[in-house]
Every structure is written in structure tokens, then in C-alpha cells.
């Protein structure tokens, strides 16, 4: 950027003062909040995010310095919620990624499951499926709930990657079997009630291990705050439709 196009020192100082004022307004709104979904808090949050982004840009343009603030671009935010005010049903869309870090541990766990099934059924000519990695995955995910695998992933030789959870509103519950062939097709982003993401890209220290991914790093509820991270993938997500 040329010197003529650079912001002045006074403009940078004014942006810093705007952050201070936005912080005060945000704290005051939180202290006076009337409930969990107080619109005044949402408005103050968005004003604070905007002020921080403005200061960050001016500081960099003028002094080639950065702030510790993480200000995602607008392309990563959720669109305004346009679903029903009182949803009669909801869908929970979840994707969790894993790396097969220890194949032998994975195979051993699957073989233990099959050994119990074989002895319990007293089967003759029992055909073990756990001799391959993909067969072992089928055994374990068939035996354990996804949440249990998530909490015990190290026992199964898996390493956590990114994960995302989207809660979407619906007018009525889907008919039984209606969405099973294409469970995530046609998800309307304007009906997302809230979204929570966990990703290594949010870590301050990228060299940290997978245990550091347990914290909630990005979230959005009814347009409040940024929605960060990846999208949905038909092959790797689970869906749960439930009445309110």
C-alpha cells in the first residue's frame, strides 16, 4: 500500500478508542441481559467484532502490526436465521474426522468384540471381519455408539481431527425413512439454529496434540458470532431427527 493510501495515526487511535467503547457496551449489555437470547447482547457482540476488525486492519495498514484477535471473514459467517420461531422438530448434523493412527490397536479392539460375539453365539465357522482395517472399523462402529467412540478414540487407535455439529430447525418431523438415502441433502443454512466447530486451525500452538481439540473453538447461535470451520459431507456425518 502506498503512503498516500495509508490510514493516519489519528485514525488508528480512533479505531482503538472505538474498541474500548464497544467493550464497555458489550459488558453493559451482558450485565443487563434479560435472558439467554437477549438481542441487545447479540447486537453488542457484533459491534465489538466489527470494531476489532476495523482496528486490526488499520493497525496493519499503518504500522504493519497485527492483533491477537481472530476476525473471520464474512464469507465464513452464518446467514440470518429465517426458520420457525418455535420449531416443532430439529435435525442434528454431526461430522467427526479421525486418522487411523494405530492400526494394530484398532484391529485388536475389533477382534475382542468379535471374540465375545463368537463365544456368545457358539457359532461354527465364524467369519471374522476384523482382519482388515475397514472390516475392523465396521465392527467397532457397529458395536459402539459414535459418542462412545469419540470419548474412547485413543483406545481404538484413532486420532481426532476436525469436527462440526449443526442444529437445524424444521416445521415438522420427517416421515420415517424419508431422508435415509440422502440424509444431508438440501440443508438450508438459514435454518441453522446453532453451530459448533472444533478444528486444529483454531489452536494457538499448532504443534499441540489432539487433546487440545477438546475445547469448543467456534460457535454460532442465531447469527451470534462467527461460524468457523468446514462444511458437511454425506459420507462422514450422522443425523438425528427428533421432536422438540
Secondary structure, DSSP 4 states (H G I P E B T S, - for coil): --GGGSPPHHHHHHHHHHHHHHHHHHHHHHHT--STT-HHHHHHHHHHHHHHHHHHHHHHHHHS---S-----GGGSPPPP-S-TT-SEEEEEEEEEEEE--HHHHHHHHHHHHHHHHHHHT-SS----TTSHHHHHHHHHHHS-HHHHHHTGGGGTEEEEEEEEEEEEESSPPPTTSSGGGTTTT--GGGEEEEEEE-GGG-SSTTS-GGGGGS--EEEETTBS---S----TTSEEEEEEE-
